[in-house]
Amino acid sequence: MRYTRDFAVAVLVLSLLGVVAGALWSLLAPRPPYVVTQEGAVLADPSTQALIAADGWFAVVTGAFGLVCGAVGHVLSRRGHPPAVVLGLAAGGLVAAYLTMTVGGAVNFGASVVAASGPGAPLVPGPLELTAPGVIVAWPMLAAGVFFTLEAVAGYRESPLRRPLAGQDPYGPLSTYDIGGK
């Protein structure tokens, strides 16, 4: 029962953070300019860097949230069930990244100023979308990675292998040796 609760709480908290991250991504990422034509909106400059910048900002925002969630999840799981928490971080990270993408594309908090258009069709800010879908795994990978790294460090610090022979000198006390030929 506690495993299920720890997993569900992790997924729920990360889902709520995904909405916050989506608003932050919308605020930070630039939108590509589109030209309004008779056929509809067309990307004004196919070689625009705004598409790549949007993917980069998505990776930065979700990566930062993943790092923080992994560290906080590890600290909080020391009292609970670490396997359930790390699974919740992975599943919740995927849900949160999807919500970040959805919310970030739906809201428009960022600068919607586009370069002035010349005579003809007006320029409008385009939708915020991911063109590199692989960045969606930044959140769960970094959250689980930080969790496992901190778990490895804590496990090493508590390991009896760190102190061979339980901290005793393998050669016995120094007074039992013949020092100085006596």
N, C-alpha and C positions, 0 to 999 in steps of 0.2 A: 504494500500500500504506500509506504513512504517513497519507494522508488518511483512509482507512478506520479506521486505528488511532486517530487523534486523535478522530474522530467517535465511535467505539465507547467509548473511555475517557470522554469527556464524558458520554455517555448513561448509562454504568454508574455513574459517580460521582454524578451527579444522581439516579439511581434510588435509590442507597443513602441519599442525603441526604433523599429523599422519605419514607423510612421514619422517619428521625429527626424530620422535620418533622411527620409524622402523630402521633407520640407527643407532641410539643410542643403541637400543636393540641388534642389530647385533654386535655392538662393545663390549658390556658388557657381553652378555650371552655366556656361554661355549657351545661348540658343542660336542655331544656324539661321542665316537670313534666307527667306524664300521670296520669290517674285510671284505676284498674283497675275496670272494670265487668263485667257479665255478658257483654257483647258483645266485650270485650277492652279493650285500653288505648286511651284517648281523650285527646287534648290537653286539659289542664285549663283553660288559658286561651288561646283562639285568638289573642288580641292580645298574647301574651307577646313580650317583647323578646329572649328567649333565642335564638330562631331567627335574628334579625338579628345578634345578637352573635356567634353561631357563624360566620356568613358573614364578619363583620368580622375576627374572629380568624384565620380561614383566609386572608383577603387579607393581613393583617399578617404572619403567619408565612411564607407562600409568597412574599410580596413582599420581605421581608427576605432570605430565602434567594436569591431571584432577583438582588437587587442584589449580594450578596456573590459569587455564582457568576459573574455577568457580569464583575465586576472581576478576580476570580482567573483566569477563563478568558482574559481579555485579556492579563494579565501572562504567563501560561504560553504563550499562542499566539505571542508575539513571537519565539520560537525555532522554532515549528512552522508550521502551516498555518492561518491565521486563518479561511478559509471553512469548513473542516471543523469547527473548534471552535465557530464561531457556529451552524452547523447542528446540531451536537451539543447546544449550549445550548438551542436552540429545541425540538428533539425530546425531549431529556432533561428539559427543564422541563415539558413536557406529561406525560411519564411520571411524573415526580416529583410533580407536582400530583395526578395520579390516585392514586398510591400514598399521598400525604398524606391524601387524602379517604378512601381505603379503610382504611388503618391507623388513622387518627383515629376513624373510626366503629366499628372493631372492638375497640379497646382502651378501657379506662375508667380513665384516670389522673386525670381531673378530679374536682372536688368532686361527690360524688353526694348531697349533702344537699339535700333538697327541703323546701319550707315544710310545716309541720305541717298535716295535714289534719284537718278537723272530723269530726264523726260521719258515718259512711258509708264511702265508698270511700277506700282509701289512695292517696296520691300516690307515684309512683315516677319516677326520672329517666328521661327518654326517650333515644332514640338520637341521636347526633351526626351530623347530615346537613347538606348544603348545600341551601339553598332558593333561592339565586341562583347558578345554574350558571356564570354569566359570570366569577365570580372565579377559576375554574380556570385562566384564562390569565394571571393575575398573574405567576406565576413565569417562564414563557418570555418574556413581553413585557418584563419588567424586566431579565431576564438579557441578552436580545439588545439592548435599548435602551442599557443601560450599556456593553455591548461596543462598539456602534457609536459611542456618544458618545466613549469613550476612544480608539477608533481614529481618529475624526475629529480629536480634539485632537492625537494623536501624528502624524497625517498632516500637519496644519497646521504643527506645530513643525518637521518635517523637510522641508517644502516649499520649493523654491527661489523660489516666488512670494512667500514671506514676506519675502525679501530681494531686492527688485528690482535688476536689474543686478549681481547677485552681490555686493551690499554696496558697490558703488562709487558715488561721487557722480556723478549724471548730468551735472553742469555742470563736471566736472573739478576739479583741485586749486585751492584758494583763491588760491594764489600766482600763477596765470596771469591773474587779473583785475586791472584797474586800480583800485586802492583808493586813495581819497583824491585822485584827480586826478593821479597821478604816472605 
